[in-house]
Amino acid sequence: MLAIGGIVCVFVMVFGGFLLAGGKLMPIVMAAPFELMMILGAGVGAFLISNGADIIKKTLGGFGKIFGGPKWSEDDYRDLLCLLFLLTKTMKTKGAMALESHIENPHESAIFSHYPKIMADHFALDLICDTLRMITMNLEDPHQVEDMIEKQIEKHHHEAHGPAHAVQNMADALPALGIVAAVLGVIKTMGSINEPVEVLGKMIGGALVGTFLGVFLAYGFVGPFASRLTQVEEEDAQFYHIIRDMLVAHLHGNAPQISVEIGRGSVPSHIQPSFAQLEEALDAIPPEVAA
């Protein structure tokens, strides 16, 4: 909703100010279709040249994140803390081997099945299960486990930021492509140099629309889109840092209640549950899941 409001604000403030200053929209309206064809067409072409199919597909899907915001909500973070609490508690009270049935077939596990959104995220599920599997195979050095998880998160983080980098590169290119469109307009104008002054004025004005649109699109829309996409990816990455923090805290010998509190500290501040809220969520876990 904020993104839509921002788009409306950019249009109203720029063109509203132009009109209030005595400007006329008709020259822009007349030239815009051709200038946009050159600028956006070249921008899309450059985007296709500079990115692989995987990045292109992720970028198209990424626009939903720009308007929809982060994937993980306050409830999802609370569910993750509860899930990891149950897993670390099981390891603490019943031993690592008691987790084997849960991590080998998480889709049939009573613990994992109680949290379907987390289970639907392949990276989160694999990160939890693969780490726990290594722990059951006697990889109990917390520093080694932390390093292993950090490398996986870093790789995922790098891949997740691919679309944002691609959109930012497109934003950086648009002003230059606007100049290309403007230069072509000047070339067209020079070919009609014998026309009356009023005709040449319109042609030069149309050429300058290309420069305006390139800068306007880059800094008013595409650049902010890339920035917002980066912010969303950064916040979503915190979800996986909680997995790392809680499992490493467990390996340091902390009780599940301490490990979950350490994990709670990694939740983004604006949606971080309080100590009492987390306690309430843990108490609300059904007995058949906690068993």
Helices and strands as residue ranges (DSSP letters): H 2-20, H 26-50, H 53-68, H 74-94, G 96-99, H 100-104, G 106-108, H 110-113, H 116-120, H 122-136, H 142-160, H 162-190, H 197-217, I 218-222, H 223-251, H 256-264, G 269-271, H 275-283, H 287-290
